[in-house]
Amino acid sequence: MGAVIAVFNQKGGVGKTTTVINLAVALSRDKHRVLVVDLDPQANTTSGLGLEKITEGGVYSFVLGEEAPFVERSPNLDVIPSSADVAGLEVELSGVEGWQSYLHRALEEYREDYDYVFIDCPPSLGILSLMALATSDYVLIPVQTEYYALEGLGQLSGSIALVQESFNPNLKILGVLLTMSDGRNKLTREVTHQVREYFGDYVFQAVIPRSVKLAEAPSFGKSILEYDRLNKGSFAYKKAAKELVKRRLADG
């Protein structure tokens, strides 16, 4: 049974989409079967993996049980693309009883086909993100190593606790991944220290560096592993992928 991992932070600009893209590609290259579910109406993960943004269907239809629009992106890596109409799900499902289980039901029959299922969540705690967290076994939290990241840590922990109490008592934190790090910067070092103090062993040893190539790779529809395999971001995400596997195996 594949592990379902929601990549979530209600703060935007933390490297969430970059993390989904690069972990998915890294794991698929290590022969793990991976599915990416792009649940963000901006569809940045869809385009960042080199797929065309669609005008309708995709994950919208999938959540509503209409079809299974899987796209084979590369060996061992499939994607359910997003589209602008996904934003309408927030309204359509808001008054529907049991809305939090829609994605869970849609994914259930496919989980055995994959080792890892990544759900890219919108940068907000709306119905889409709550539905993703209610569906997932784990949540992976990218945290940018800048001052304002610290302000949202308490709120972020509270949001996860709320989901655990209300919808998904089995949801676990798989880890916190520090992103956009610049070790030469004193503030970065201070934030890194405080995040490690706050989350303890949940924080990945792998740290994702700030890199121009890493930031621009999705605009070419590629992961950093494909765009510049010798870039420091490529090595960092490969290390993070291996650590993710170890953490999942340690959890049983």
Salt bridges, closest charged atoms under 4 A:
ASP30 OD2 - LYS242 NZ 3.55
ASP40 OD2 - LYS16 NZ 3.79
GLU108 OE1 - HIS104 NE2 3.40
ASP115 OD1 - ARG33 NH2 3.22
ASP120 OD1 - LYS16 NZ 2.78
ASP137 OD2 - ARG111 NH2 2.76
GLU146 OE2 - ARG210 NH2 2.74
ASP182 OD1 - ARG184 NE 3.04
GLU197 OE2 - HIS193 NE2 3.46
GLU226 OE2 - ARG73 NH1 2.68
ASP228 OD2 - LYS213 NZ 3.29
GLU243 OE2 - ARG247 NH2 3.37
ASP251 OD1 - LYS172 NZ 3.09
